[in-house]
Amino acid sequence: MYCKNCGELIDDNAYVCPKCGVLTNNELKKQSTDVSVILGIIAICIGIFIPIVAWVCGGIGLSQANKINSKSGKILNIIGLILGSITFLINLYLFIFAL
């Protein structure tokens, strides 16, 4: 592949261009994977208590996972969205019948 900054021919598996030091698409994909997985874990852990946070983190994380086709990121964020929705429905049920 060619560097997007200087045009130098570099290895297809390189994370940084050896000539100019700019990150390649491989490094950007690796960083995005970490973000989607982290957001999925946050959505799961906090989704049990605060559904809105689960929906926001899960939605953003799912978007990031879809961009880079991260299977583990997709699964974690979908679980977070589902847990947030279940928590919301339980809270709504308790609120309605507590009146």
N, C-alpha and C positions, 0 to 999 in steps of 0.2 A: 504494500500500500504506500501511498504518498502522504507526507506530512501536510496537514491542512494550512500550516503557517508558512513554511519555507519551501515546500514542494520536494523535499529530499525523499528518495526512495528508502523506506524503512521496513523492518520485519513486520509481518502481519500480526504477530503476537506482542509487539512492543507496546508499553504503556506510556512511554515518553520518547519524543524525537531526540536522538543522540546529538543532532546538530544544533537545534535551537531550544530544546528543553520543554516544548509545549506538550501538554497532555494529548494523547490520542483518543480515539473513540473507545478503545478497549478500557482505558482508565476511567473514562466517564461512565461507561456501563457498570464497571465494578463499584463505583461510588454510588450510583443510583440504586443498585441492588441492596446495598447496606441501608439506604434510607427507607426503602419500601419495607424491608424486614423489620427495622426498628419501629416504624410507624404501625406496623401490624401488631407488634408486641405491645406497644402503648395502647392501641385500640382494644386489645383483649384484656389487659390488666385494668385499665381505667373504665372500660365499657361496662364492667360489672357494677360500677357505682354511679358513673356519670355518662348517660347515653349520648349526649350531644358531643362530648369529646371523642367517644368511640366513632360516631358518624363522621366527624371532621377528619380525624386521623385515618380512619379506615378508607374514606373516600379519596383523600390525597395519596395515601399509600397504594391503593388499588390503581389509581391513575399512573403513578410512577412504575408500579410493577408491570402494567400493561405496556408502557413505553419500551421497557427493556425485556419484556417477556420472561419475567421472573416468576416461576411456578410457586416457589415457597412464599414469596411476597404476596402473591394473589391469594393463596390459601389463608395465610395469617390475617390479611385485611378483611377477607370475607367473613372469617370467624369473628373478628372484632365487630364488624357491622351487624352480624346476627346477634351477638351477645348484647350489643347496645340496644337493638330493637326489642329483644326479649325483656331486658331491664325496663325499657320505657313502657312496654305493655303491662308488665307487672305493677309498676308504679301507678300507671293510669287506672288499672283495675282497683288497686288499693285506695286510691284517691276517690274514685266514684262511689265505692261501697263504704267508705269511711264517713260519707256525708249522711 
